[in-house]
Amino acid sequence: MTTEQALVEKYGPLMTLLQVAELLDRSPEGLRITIRGNNALGRQLAMARVKIGRRVHFKAGLIARLIDCGCIEGAAA
């Protein structure tokens, strides 16, 4: 099973900010700060972001690719 399949099976195709924070072992506010920051990880997470109305979600497939490439360390899929 690939990382993407595991994430989609557990969370669905879109993940909430809380789910991504849990996956990356970060606080939700820490994840928000990372996304707003001017760093490589923040830019990559921002590209995975999708706004639906006022809610922010993340594409599980892109999060899986970030984990697989080693761009995100400490993530337990």
Jmol script that loads the backbone (N, CA, C; Angstrom):
load data "model"
ATOM      1  N   MET A   1       0.850  -1.183   0.000  1.00  0.00           N
ATOM      2  CA  MET A   1       0.000   0.000   0.000  1.00  0.00           C
ATOM      3  C   MET A   1       0.892   1.242   0.000  1.00  0.00           C
ATOM      4  N   THR A   2       0.596   2.168  -0.863  1.00  0.00           N
ATOM      5  CA  THR A   2       1.380   3.396  -0.951  1.00  0.00           C
ATOM      6  C   THR A   2       0.959   4.367   0.143  1.00  0.00           C
ATOM      7  N   THR A   3       1.778   5.354   0.346  1.00  0.00           N
ATOM      8  CA  THR A   3       1.464   6.386   1.335  1.00  0.00           C
ATOM      9  C   THR A   3       0.171   7.093   0.962  1.00  0.00           C
ATOM     10  N   GLU A   4       0.009   7.385  -0.317  1.00  0.00           N
ATOM     11  CA  GLU A   4      -1.205   8.072  -0.770  1.00  0.00           C
ATOM     12  C   GLU A   4      -2.442   7.221  -0.490  1.00  0.00           C
ATOM     13  N   GLN A   5      -2.368   5.939  -0.797  1.00  0.00           N
ATOM     14  CA  GLN A   5      -3.506   5.052  -0.541  1.00  0.00           C
ATOM     15  C   GLN A   5      -3.834   5.000   0.947  1.00  0.00           C
ATOM     16  N   ALA A   6      -2.806   4.947   1.779  1.00  0.00           N
ATOM     17  CA  ALA A   6      -3.026   4.897   3.228  1.00  0.00           C
ATOM     18  C   ALA A   6      -3.695   6.174   3.727  1.00  0.00           C
ATOM     19  N   LEU A   7      -3.236   7.327   3.232  1.00  0.00           N
ATOM     20  CA  LEU A   7      -3.830   8.594   3.668  1.00  0.00           C
ATOM     21  C   LEU A   7      -5.265   8.734   3.181  1.00  0.00           C
ATOM     22  N   VAL A   8      -5.513   8.381   1.931  1.00  0.00           N
ATOM     23  CA  VAL A   8      -6.874   8.487   1.387  1.00  0.00           C
ATOM     24  C   VAL A   8      -7.810   7.523   2.105  1.00  0.00           C
ATOM     25  N   GLU A   9      -7.324   6.336   2.426  1.00  0.00           N
ATOM     26  CA  GLU A   9      -8.157   5.367   3.140  1.00  0.00           C
ATOM     27  C   GLU A   9      -8.510   5.871   4.537  1.00  0.00           C
ATOM     28  N   LYS A  10      -7.544   6.506   5.204  1.00  0.00           N
ATOM     29  CA  LYS A  10      -7.780   6.964   6.576  1.00  0.00           C
ATOM     30  C   LYS A  10      -8.531   8.290   6.630  1.00  0.00           C
ATOM     31  N   TYR A  11      -8.151   9.253   5.766  1.00  0.00           N
ATOM     32  CA  TYR A  11      -8.702  10.602   5.855  1.00  0.00           C
ATOM     33  C   TYR A  11      -9.622  11.001   4.708  1.00  0.00           C
ATOM     34  N   GLY A  12      -9.560  10.315   3.592  1.00  0.00           N
ATOM     35  CA  GLY A  12     -10.296  10.730   2.408  1.00  0.00           C
ATOM     36  C   GLY A  12      -9.385  11.557   1.514  1.00  0.00           C
ATOM     37  N   PRO A  13      -9.888  12.019   0.360  1.00  0.00           N
ATOM     38  CA  PRO A  13      -9.038  12.741  -0.591  1.00  0.00           C
ATOM     39  C   PRO A  13      -8.594  14.122  -0.106  1.00  0.00           C
ATOM     40  N   LEU A  14      -9.350  14.702   0.816  1.00  0.00           N
ATOM     41  CA  LEU A  14      -8.990  16.001   1.382  1.00  0.00           C
ATOM     42  C   LEU A  14      -8.813  15.861   2.895  1.00  0.00           C
ATOM     43  N   MET A  15      -7.767  16.469   3.400  1.00  0.00           N
ATOM     44  CA  MET A  15      -7.472  16.413   4.824  1.00  0.00           C
ATOM     45  C   MET A  15      -7.671  17.800   5.428  1.00  0.00           C
ATOM     46  N   THR A  16      -8.170  17.839   6.659  1.00  0.00           N
ATOM     47  CA  THR A  16      -8.301  19.112   7.350  1.00  0.00           C
ATOM     48  C   THR A  16      -6.949  19.538   7.903  1.00  0.00           C
ATOM     49  N   LEU A  17      -6.859  20.785   8.300  1.00  0.00           N
ATOM     50  CA  LEU A  17      -5.631  21.287   8.897  1.00  0.00           C
ATOM     51  C   LEU A  17      -5.311  20.492  10.166  1.00  0.00           C
ATOM     52  N   LEU A  18      -6.315  20.160  10.950  1.00  0.00           N
ATOM     53  CA  LEU A  18      -6.096  19.382  12.170  1.00  0.00           C
ATOM     54  C   LEU A  18      -5.537  17.993  11.857  1.00  0.00           C
ATOM     55  N   GLN A  19      -6.031  17.371  10.806  1.00  0.00           N
ATOM     56  CA  GLN A  19      -5.540  16.045  10.426  1.00  0.00           C
ATOM     57  C   GLN A  19      -4.096  16.104   9.952  1.00  0.00           C
ATOM     58  N   VAL A  20      -3.746  17.120   9.165  1.00  0.00           N
ATOM     59  CA  VAL A  20      -2.372  17.267   8.690  1.00  0.00           C
ATOM     60  C   VAL A  20      -1.452  17.558   9.877  1.00  0.00           C
ATOM     61  N   ALA A  21      -1.904  18.413  10.788  1.00  0.00           N
ATOM     62  CA  ALA A  21      -1.100  18.720  11.970  1.00  0.00           C
ATOM     63  C   ALA A  21      -0.864  17.456  12.796  1.00  0.00           C
ATOM     64  N   GLU A  22      -1.899  16.650  12.975  1.00  0.00           N
ATOM     65  CA  GLU A  22      -1.764  15.396  13.716  1.00  0.00           C
ATOM     66  C   GLU A  22      -0.776  14.463  13.021  1.00  0.00           C
ATOM     67  N   LEU A  23      -0.899  14.349  11.715  1.00  0.00           N
ATOM     68  CA  LEU A  23      -0.017  13.477  10.934  1.00  0.00           C
ATOM     69  C   LEU A  23       1.442  13.899  11.059  1.00  0.00           C
ATOM     70  N   LEU A  24       1.684  15.207  11.061  1.00  0.00           N
ATOM     71  CA  LEU A  24       3.046  15.734  11.105  1.00  0.00           C
ATOM     72  C   LEU A  24       3.535  15.960  12.535  1.00  0.00           C
ATOM     73  N   ASP A  25       2.715  15.603  13.509  1.00  0.00           N
ATOM     74  CA  ASP A  25       3.051  15.755  14.924  1.00  0.00           C
ATOM     75  C   ASP A  25       3.392  17.211  15.249  1.00  0.00           C
ATOM     76  N   ARG A  26       2.517  18.103  14.793  1.00  0.00           N
ATOM     77  CA  ARG A  26       2.653  19.534  15.051  1.00  0.00           C
ATOM     78  C   ARG A  26       1.340  20.048  15.607  1.00  0.00           C
ATOM     79  N   SER A  27       1.399  21.196  16.224  1.00  0.00           N
ATOM     80  CA  SER A  27       0.163  21.829  16.664  1.00  0.00           C
ATOM     81  C   SER A  27      -0.484  22.502  15.450  1.00  0.00           C
ATOM     82  N   PRO A  28      -1.798  22.654  15.470  1.00  0.00           N
ATOM     83  CA  PRO A  28      -2.446  23.335  14.342  1.00  0.00           C
ATOM     84  C   PRO A  28      -1.910  24.754  14.133  1.00  0.00           C
ATOM     85  N   GLU A  29      -1.656  25.477  15.219  1.00  0.00           N
ATOM     86  CA  GLU A  29      -1.133  26.835  15.076  1.00  0.00           C
ATOM     87  C   GLU A  29       0.283  26.814  14.525  1.00  0.00           C
ATOM     88  N   GLY A  30       1.086  25.849  14.930  1.00  0.00           N
ATOM     89  CA  GLY A  30       2.440  25.718  14.390  1.00  0.00           C
ATOM     90  C   GLY A  30       2.420  25.430  12.898  1.00  0.00           C
ATOM     91  N   LEU A  31       1.448  24.622  12.457  1.00  0.00           N
ATOM     92  CA  LEU A  31       1.312  24.322  11.031  1.00  0.00           C
ATOM     93  C   LEU A  31       0.893  25.573  10.262  1.00  0.00           C
ATOM     94  N   ARG A  32      -0.013  26.355  10.837  1.00  0.00           N
ATOM     95  CA  ARG A  32      -0.424  27.609  10.184  1.00  0.00           C
ATOM     96  C   ARG A  32       0.770  28.551  10.018  1.00  0.00           C
ATOM     97  N   ILE A  33       1.593  28.645  11.054  1.00  0.00           N
ATOM     98  CA  ILE A  33       2.774  29.509  11.003  1.00  0.00           C
ATOM     99  C   ILE A  33       3.744  29.018   9.930  1.00  0.00           C
ATOM    100  N   THR A  34       3.930  27.701   9.837  1.00  0.00           N
ATOM    101  CA  THR A  34       4.813  27.128   8.813  1.00  0.00           C
ATOM    102  C   THR A  34       4.309  27.472   7.417  1.00  0.00           C
ATOM    103  N   ILE A  35       3.004  27.355   7.202  1.00  0.00           N
ATOM    104  CA  ILE A  35       2.429  27.629   5.885  1.00  0.00           C
ATOM    105  C   ILE A  35       2.587  29.105   5.519  1.00  0.00           C
ATOM    106  N   ARG A  36       2.428  29.994   6.481  1.00  0.00           N
ATOM    107  CA  ARG A  36       2.567  31.426   6.208  1.00  0.00           C
ATOM    108  C   ARG A  36       4.016  31.850   6.050  1.00  0.00           C
ATOM    109  N   GLY A  37       4.940  31.039   6.563  1.00  0.00           N
ATOM    110  CA  GLY A  37       6.354  31.405   6.529  1.00  0.00           C
ATOM    111  C   GLY A  37       6.955  31.325   5.141  1.00  0.00           C
ATOM    112  N   ASN A  38       8.090  31.968   5.006  1.00  0.00           N
ATOM    113  CA  ASN A  38       8.813  31.976   3.730  1.00  0.00           C
ATOM    114  C   ASN A  38       9.871  30.878   3.769  1.00  0.00           C
ATOM    115  N   ASN A  39       9.419  29.621   3.632  1.00  0.00           N
ATOM    116  CA  ASN A  39      10.337  28.487   3.638  1.00  0.00           C
ATOM    117  C   ASN A  39       9.808  27.435   2.668  1.00  0.00           C
ATOM    118  N   ALA A  40      10.665  26.481   2.331  1.00  0.00           N
ATOM    119  CA  ALA A  40      10.307  25.482   1.321  1.00  0.00           C
ATOM    120  C   ALA A  40       9.101  24.651   1.742  1.00  0.00           C
ATOM    121  N   LEU A  41       9.081  24.192   2.986  1.00  0.00           N
ATOM    122  CA  LEU A  41       7.971  23.371   3.456  1.00  0.00           C
ATOM    123  C   LEU A  41       6.669  24.158   3.430  1.00  0.00           C
ATOM    124  N   GLY A  42       6.707  25.397   3.858  1.00  0.00           N
ATOM    125  CA  GLY A  42       5.510  26.235   3.850  1.00  0.00           C
ATOM    126  C   GLY A  42       4.947  26.428   2.456  1.00  0.00           C
ATOM    127  N   ARG A  43       5.835  26.649   1.481  1.00  0.00           N
ATOM    128  CA  ARG A  43       5.371  26.824   0.098  1.00  0.00           C
ATOM    129  C   ARG A  43       4.764  25.536  -0.450  1.00  0.00           C
ATOM    130  N   GLN A  44       5.367  24.386  -0.119  1.00  0.00           N
ATOM    131  CA  GLN A  44       4.839  23.111  -0.606  1.00  0.00           C
ATOM    132  C   GLN A  44       3.498  22.791   0.037  1.00  0.00           C
ATOM    133  N   LEU A  45       3.359  23.064   1.325  1.00  0.00           N
ATOM    134  CA  LEU A  45       2.077  22.838   1.985  1.00  0.00           C
ATOM    135  C   LEU A  45       1.008  23.792   1.440  1.00  0.00           C
ATOM    136  N   ALA A  46       1.408  25.020   1.132  1.00  0.00           N
ATOM    137  CA  ALA A  46       0.463  25.982   0.573  1.00  0.00           C
ATOM    138  C   ALA A  46      -0.040  25.519  -0.795  1.00  0.00           C
ATOM    139  N   MET A  47       0.810  24.846  -1.571  1.00  0.00           N
ATOM    140  CA  MET A  47       0.385  24.341  -2.883  1.00  0.00           C
ATOM    141  C   MET A  47      -0.626  23.204  -2.729  1.00  0.00           C
ATOM    142  N   ALA A  48      -0.570  22.481  -1.626  1.00  0.00           N
ATOM    143  CA  ALA A  48      -1.505  21.373  -1.390  1.00  0.00           C
ATOM    144  C   ALA A  48      -2.821  21.871  -0.806  1.00  0.00           C
ATOM    145  N   ARG A  49      -2.890  23.144  -0.469  1.00  0.00           N
ATOM    146  CA  ARG A  49      -4.060  23.715   0.200  1.00  0.00           C
ATOM    147  C   ARG A  49      -5.186  24.002  -0.786  1.00  0.00           C
ATOM    148  N   VAL A  50      -6.390  23.719  -0.341  1.00  0.00           N
ATOM    149  CA  VAL A  50      -7.599  23.990  -1.115  1.00  0.00           C
ATOM    150  C   VAL A  50      -8.598  24.655  -0.174  1.00  0.00           C
ATOM    151  N   LYS A  51      -9.115  25.807  -0.577  1.00  0.00           N
ATOM    152  CA  LYS A  51     -10.134  26.463   0.240  1.00  0.00           C
ATOM    153  C   LYS A  51     -11.508  26.119  -0.315  1.00  0.00           C
ATOM    154  N   ILE A  52     -12.371  25.663   0.556  1.00  0.00           N
ATOM    155  CA  ILE A  52     -13.765  25.389   0.208  1.00  0.00           C
ATOM    156  C   ILE A  52     -14.594  26.271   1.129  1.00  0.00           C
ATOM    157  N   GLY A  53     -15.071  27.357   0.570  1.00  0.00           N
ATOM    158  CA  GLY A  53     -15.733  28.349   1.407  1.00  0.00           C
ATOM    159  C   GLY A  53     -14.694  28.968   2.322  1.00  0.00           C
ATOM    160  N   ARG A  54     -14.947  28.912   3.620  1.00  0.00           N
ATOM    161  CA  ARG A  54     -14.001  29.443   4.595  1.00  0.00           C
ATOM    162  C   ARG A  54     -13.079  28.368   5.163  1.00  0.00           C
ATOM    163  N   ARG A  55     -13.327  27.130   4.787  1.00  0.00           N
ATOM    164  CA  ARG A  55     -12.556  26.011   5.340  1.00  0.00           C
ATOM    165  C   ARG A  55     -11.329  25.716   4.483  1.00  0.00           C
ATOM    166  N   VAL A  56     -10.261  25.330   5.153  1.00  0.00           N
ATOM    167  CA  VAL A  56      -9.016  25.002   4.474  1.00  0.00           C
ATOM    168  C   VAL A  56      -8.811  23.487   4.549  1.00  0.00           C
ATOM    169  N   HIS A  57      -8.564  22.888   3.421  1.00  0.00           N
ATOM    170  CA  HIS A  57      -8.270  21.456   3.330  1.00  0.00           C
ATOM    171  C   HIS A  57      -6.973  21.285   2.562  1.00  0.00           C
ATOM    172  N   PHE A  58      -6.424  20.084   2.627  1.00  0.00           N
ATOM    173  CA  PHE A  58      -5.183  19.764   1.934  1.00  0.00           C
ATOM    174  C   PHE A  58      -5.384  18.502   1.123  1.00  0.00           C
ATOM    175  N   LYS A  59      -4.833  18.473  -0.080  1.00  0.00           N
ATOM    176  CA  LYS A  59      -4.947  17.305  -0.948  1.00  0.00           C
ATOM    177  C   LYS A  59      -4.080  16.186  -0.375  1.00  0.00           C
ATOM    178  N   ALA A  60      -4.711  15.064  -0.066  1.00  0.00           N
ATOM    179  CA  ALA A  60      -3.999  13.937   0.546  1.00  0.00           C
ATOM    180  C   ALA A  60      -2.889  13.426  -0.367  1.00  0.00           C
ATOM    181  N   GLY A  61      -3.115  13.426  -1.667  1.00  0.00           N
ATOM    182  CA  GLY A  61      -2.103  12.950  -2.609  1.00  0.00           C
ATOM    183  C   GLY A  61      -0.832  13.788  -2.575  1.00  0.00           C
ATOM    184  N   LEU A  62      -0.988  15.108  -2.481  1.00  0.00           N
ATOM    185  CA  LEU A  62       0.187  15.978  -2.428  1.00  0.00           C
ATOM    186  C   LEU A  62       0.901  15.865  -1.083  1.00  0.00           C
ATOM    187  N   ILE A  63       0.149  15.705  -0.012  1.00  0.00           N
ATOM    188  CA  ILE A  63       0.763  15.502   1.303  1.00  0.00           C
ATOM    189  C   ILE A  63       1.557  14.191   1.290  1.00  0.00           C
ATOM    190  N   ALA A  64       1.007  13.154   0.669  1.00  0.00           N
ATOM    191  CA  ALA A  64       1.699  11.865   0.574  1.00  0.00           C
ATOM    192  C   ALA A  64       3.003  12.013  -0.209  1.00  0.00           C
ATOM    193  N   ARG A  65       2.977  12.781  -1.296  1.00  0.00           N
ATOM    194  CA  ARG A  65       4.203  12.978  -2.084  1.00  0.00           C
ATOM    195  C   ARG A  65       5.266  13.724  -1.288  1.00  0.00           C
ATOM    196  N   LEU A  66       4.845  14.698  -0.477  1.00  0.00           N
ATOM    197  CA  LEU A  66       5.794  15.418   0.366  1.00  0.00           C
ATOM    198  C   LEU A  66       6.427  14.484   1.392  1.00  0.00           C
ATOM    199  N   ILE A  67       5.632  13.583   1.932  1.00  0.00           N
ATOM    200  CA  ILE A  67       6.160  12.613   2.907  1.00  0.00           C
ATOM    201  C   ILE A  67       7.118  11.657   2.204  1.00  0.00           C
ATOM    202  N   ASP A  68       6.718  11.156   1.039  1.00  0.00           N
ATOM    203  CA  ASP A  68       7.540  10.179   0.313  1.00  0.00           C
ATOM    204  C   ASP A  68       8.881  10.745  -0.155  1.00  0.00           C
ATOM    205  N   CYS A  69       8.898  12.013  -0.537  1.00  0.00           N
ATOM    206  CA  CYS A  69      10.150  12.598  -1.031  1.00  0.00           C
ATOM    207  C   CYS A  69      11.081  12.982   0.112  1.00  0.00           C
ATOM    208  N   GLY A  70      10.609  12.882   1.342  1.00  0.00           N
ATOM    209  CA  GLY A  70      11.452  13.230   2.478  1.00  0.00           C
ATOM    210  C   GLY A  70      11.434  14.708   2.791  1.00  0.00           C
ATOM    211  N   CYS A  71      10.533  15.450   2.147  1.00  0.00           N
ATOM    212  CA  CYS A  71      10.427  16.882   2.405  1.00  0.00           C
ATOM    213  C   CYS A  71       9.854  17.171   3.789  1.00  0.00           C
ATOM    214  N   ILE A  72       9.090  16.209   4.297  1.00  0.00           N
ATOM    215  CA  ILE A  72       8.510  16.324   5.635  1.00  0.00           C
ATOM    216  C   ILE A  72       9.095  15.194   6.463  1.00  0.00           C
ATOM    217  N   GLU A  73       9.832  15.541   7.487  1.00  0.00           N
ATOM    218  CA  GLU A  73      10.424  14.515   8.342  1.00  0.00           C
ATOM    219  C   GLU A  73       9.543  14.300   9.564  1.00  0.00           C
ATOM    220  N   GLY A  74       9.550  13.086  10.052  1.00  0.00           N
ATOM    221  CA  GLY A  74       8.814  12.757  11.265  1.00  0.00           C
ATOM    222  C   GLY A  74       7.358  12.437  11.049  1.00  0.00           C
ATOM    223  N   ALA A  75       6.908  12.375   9.812  1.00  0.00           N
ATOM    224  CA  ALA A  75       5.506  12.063   9.530  1.00  0.00           C
ATOM    225  C   ALA A  75       5.313  10.560   9.589  1.00  0.00           C
ATOM    226  N   ALA A  76       4.297  10.137  10.306  1.00  0.00           N
ATOM    227  CA  ALA A  76       4.004   8.710  10.421  1.00  0.00           C
ATOM    228  C   ALA A  76       2.763   8.424   9.608  1.00  0.00           C
ATOM    229  N   ALA A  77       2.925   7.784   8.469  1.00  0.00           N
ATOM    230  CA  ALA A  77       1.779   7.507   7.599  1.00  0.00           C
ATOM    231  C   ALA A  77       1.068   6.264   8.011  1.00  0.00           C
TER     232      ALA A  77
END
end "model"
wireframe off; spacefill off
backbone 0.3
color backbone group
